[in-house]
Amino acid sequence: ASSGSDSQKQLDIMEELCSAAGMRISHTKTKILEIAHRKCAFPDVVRATLPQIFLRGVALERVNHFVYLGRVYEDLGTIKSELTRRTEMAWSGYLKHRQNLYEDPKARLHAKLMVFNAVVGANITYGCEIWNPTKSQVQQVEGRHFLLVKKLFGYQYDRDGRISLLELMLKAASMKIELLPMEAKLFQRRLQYAGHLVRARLRDKRAFINCEPTNFFTARLKLP
């Protein structure tokens, strides 16, 4: 919706359809989040002047961020909170298997890496296909990821500070395990997502892509 009145109309229609189907929209779980097109110097002041949205006569709470499908959406359109959440989830995933696997000297390194990629790696890159991070934000995620990788390999912060990610990547590769830097991983996931969009376009001309394909894709994929 592009305005408060449009949002109210859409909510009223949704409420009517839900009621007809015997369902009820929750007041406590429904929030209003308006994403700004540009940064505002005083977002709280602007938010206070926005029109209220009502559900069955009760004004809904307006928030500056909201977690939907595991991802944090912010009113300023940034990903700062999402990156913090991702690194916290990665650390939580590491701690979950820390004693019984990652830092267990009897566990095989191959098994550690497999679980690490499936749990920690998946947590830290969840939803990264639509990120638009700055260089410093990529470095922030990379730093936390590298720290956990070093712990997995048994390296300490102080005496083993000179170990490089490339050395650890080569060790993982010797066991046929892929361990990529975060920048490369983000790029890989974006390419995969782009591939999904292209394949969806091929399956259904009306799905996902609203713009005409470039000459390159037209020539290569023979799109109409």
C-alpha positions as CSV (number, residue, x, y, z in Angstrom):
1,A,0.0,0.0,0.0
2,S,1.2,3.5,-0.8
3,S,-0.8,5.4,1.8
4,G,-2.6,5.0,5.1
5,S,-6.0,4.9,3.4
6,D,-4.9,2.1,1.1
7,S,-3.6,0.1,4.0
8,Q,-6.9,0.6,5.8
9,K,-8.9,-0.6,2.8
10,Q,-6.7,-3.6,2.3
11,L,-7.0,-4.6,6.0
12,D,-10.8,-4.1,5.9
13,I,-11.0,-6.5,2.8
14,M,-8.7,-9.0,4.5
15,E,-10.8,-8.9,7.7
16,E,-14.0,-9.4,5.7
17,L,-12.6,-12.4,3.9
18,C,-11.3,-13.9,7.0
19,S,-14.6,-13.5,8.8
20,A,-16.4,-15.1,6.0
21,A,-14.1,-18.1,6.3
22,G,-14.5,-18.3,10.0
23,M,-11.1,-16.9,10.9
24,R,-10.2,-13.9,13.0
25,I,-7.2,-11.6,12.7
26,S,-5.4,-11.1,16.0
27,H,-5.0,-7.6,17.4
28,T,-1.9,-8.4,19.4
29,K,0.0,-10.1,16.6
30,T,-0.9,-7.6,13.9
31,K,1.5,-4.6,13.7
32,I,1.9,-1.6,11.4
33,L,5.4,-1.1,9.8
34,E,5.9,1.6,7.2
35,I,9.2,1.4,5.4
36,A,10.5,4.8,4.4
37,H,11.8,5.4,0.9
38,R,14.7,7.6,2.2
39,K,16.3,8.1,5.6
40,C,14.6,10.5,7.9
41,A,16.4,12.6,10.6
42,F,13.5,12.3,13.0
43,P,11.7,9.0,12.3
44,D,9.8,9.0,15.7
45,V,8.4,12.4,15.1
46,V,7.2,11.5,11.6
47,R,5.8,8.2,12.8
48,A,3.7,10.0,15.3
49,T,2.0,12.1,12.6
50,L,1.0,9.1,10.4
51,P,-2.7,8.1,10.3
52,Q,-3.8,5.3,12.6
53,I,-4.9,1.9,11.1
54,F,-7.8,0.2,12.8
55,L,-8.8,-3.4,13.1
56,R,-12.4,-3.9,14.2
57,G,-12.4,-0.3,15.7
58,V,-9.1,-0.8,17.6
59,A,-6.0,1.1,16.6
60,L,-3.1,-1.2,15.7
61,E,0.4,-0.7,17.2
62,R,2.9,1.0,14.9
63,V,6.4,-0.4,15.2
64,N,9.9,0.5,13.8
65,H,10.8,-3.1,13.1
66,F,9.1,-6.5,12.8
67,V,10.2,-10.1,12.5
68,Y,8.5,-11.9,9.7
69,L,9.5,-15.4,8.6
70,G,12.6,-15.2,10.6
71,R,13.8,-11.9,9.1
72,V,13.9,-8.5,10.7
73,Y,12.3,-5.7,8.6
74,E,13.1,-2.1,9.7
75,D,11.2,1.1,8.9
76,L,14.3,2.8,7.5
77,G,14.9,-0.2,5.1
78,T,18.3,-1.0,6.6
79,I,19.6,-4.4,7.5
80,K,21.5,-3.5,10.7
81,S,19.2,-5.3,13.0
82,E,18.9,-8.3,10.7
83,L,22.7,-8.7,10.6
84,T,22.8,-8.5,14.4
85,R,20.1,-11.1,14.6
86,R,21.9,-13.4,12.1
87,T,25.2,-13.3,14.0
88,E,23.4,-14.0,17.2
89,M,21.6,-16.9,15.7
90,A,24.9,-18.3,14.3
91,W,26.5,-18.0,17.8
92,S,23.4,-19.7,19.3
93,G,23.7,-22.5,16.7
94,Y,27.4,-23.0,17.6
95,L,26.7,-23.1,21.4
96,K,24.0,-25.7,20.9
97,H,26.5,-28.3,19.7
98,R,29.6,-26.9,21.3
99,Q,30.2,-29.4,24.1
100,N,29.0,-32.6,22.3
101,L,30.5,-31.9,18.9
102,Y,32.4,-28.8,17.9
103,E,34.9,-28.8,20.9
104,D,34.8,-32.5,21.5
105,P,38.4,-33.8,20.8
106,K,37.0,-37.3,20.0
107,A,34.6,-36.0,17.2
108,R,35.8,-36.2,13.6
109,L,36.6,-32.9,12.0
110,H,34.7,-33.9,8.9
111,A,31.5,-34.4,10.9
112,K,32.1,-31.0,12.7
113,L,32.4,-29.2,9.4
114,M,29.3,-30.8,8.0
115,V,27.1,-29.9,11.0
116,F,28.8,-26.4,11.2
117,N,27.8,-25.6,7.6
118,A,24.3,-27.0,8.1
119,V,23.6,-25.1,11.3
120,V,25.9,-22.1,11.8
121,G,26.4,-21.4,8.1
122,A,22.7,-21.6,7.4
123,N,21.8,-19.4,10.3
124,I,24.2,-16.6,9.4
125,T,23.2,-16.5,5.7
126,Y,19.5,-17.0,6.1
127,G,17.7,-14.6,3.7
128,C,21.0,-13.1,2.5
129,E,19.8,-13.2,-1.2
130,I,18.0,-9.9,-0.7
131,W,20.5,-8.2,1.5
132,N,22.2,-5.0,0.2
133,P,25.1,-4.8,2.7
134,T,27.9,-2.3,2.8
135,K,31.5,-3.4,2.8
136,S,31.8,-2.8,6.6
137,Q,28.7,-4.9,7.2
138,V,30.1,-7.8,5.1
139,Q,33.3,-7.5,7.2
140,Q,31.2,-7.6,10.4
141,V,29.5,-10.9,9.3
142,E,32.8,-12.3,8.0
143,G,34.5,-11.5,11.3
144,R,32.0,-13.5,13.4
145,H,32.0,-16.4,10.9
146,F,35.8,-16.6,10.9
147,L,35.9,-16.5,14.7
148,L,33.5,-19.5,14.9
149,V,35.5,-21.3,12.2
150,K,38.7,-20.9,14.2
151,K,37.1,-22.2,17.3
152,L,35.8,-25.2,15.3
153,F,39.4,-26.0,14.2
154,G,40.6,-25.6,17.7
155,Y,42.6,-22.4,17.3
156,Q,42.7,-19.9,20.2
157,Y,42.3,-16.1,20.0
158,D,45.7,-15.1,21.4
159,R,48.4,-17.5,20.3
160,D,46.9,-18.6,17.0
161,G,45.8,-15.1,15.8
162,R,47.8,-15.3,12.5
163,I,45.9,-18.3,11.1
164,S,44.2,-17.3,7.9
165,L,40.8,-18.2,6.5
166,L,42.4,-19.5,3.4
167,E,44.4,-22.1,5.3
168,L,41.3,-23.3,7.0
169,M,39.5,-23.4,3.7
170,L,42.2,-25.6,2.2
171,K,42.0,-27.9,5.2
172,A,38.2,-28.2,4.7
173,A,38.7,-28.7,0.9
174,S,41.1,-31.6,1.6
175,M,38.1,-33.3,3.2
176,K,35.8,-32.3,0.3
177,I,34.0,-29.8,2.4
178,E,33.1,-26.3,1.0
179,L,34.1,-23.5,3.4
180,L,33.7,-20.1,1.7
181,P,34.4,-16.5,2.8
182,M,31.1,-14.7,3.6
183,E,31.5,-12.3,0.6
184,A,31.8,-15.3,-1.8
185,K,28.9,-17.1,0.0
186,L,26.7,-14.1,-0.4
187,F,27.5,-13.8,-4.1
188,Q,26.9,-17.5,-4.6
189,R,23.5,-17.3,-2.9
190,R,22.5,-14.2,-5.0
191,L,23.4,-16.1,-8.2
192,Q,21.3,-19.1,-7.0
193,Y,18.3,-16.7,-6.3
194,A,18.7,-15.1,-9.7
195,G,18.7,-18.6,-11.3
196,H,15.4,-19.3,-9.5
197,L,13.9,-16.2,-10.9
198,V,15.1,-16.9,-14.4
199,R,13.7,-20.5,-14.3
200,A,10.4,-19.2,-12.9
201,R,10.3,-16.8,-15.9
202,L,10.8,-19.8,-18.2
203,R,8.0,-21.8,-16.5
204,D,5.5,-19.0,-16.3
205,K,5.9,-15.8,-18.3
206,R,3.7,-13.9,-15.7
207,A,5.7,-14.9,-12.6
208,F,8.2,-12.9,-10.6
209,I,10.0,-10.9,-13.3
210,N,8.1,-7.8,-14.5
211,C,10.8,-6.4,-16.8
212,E,11.9,-7.5,-20.2
213,P,15.0,-9.8,-20.3
214,T,18.2,-8.3,-21.6
215,N,19.5,-9.2,-25.0
216,F,22.0,-11.5,-23.4
217,F,19.3,-13.6,-21.7
218,T,17.1,-13.4,-24.9
219,A,19.9,-14.8,-27.0
220,R,21.1,-17.5,-24.5
221,L,17.7,-18.7,-23.2
222,K,15.7,-17.9,-26.3
223,L,13.0,-16.1,-24.3
224,P,10.1,-14.8,-26.3
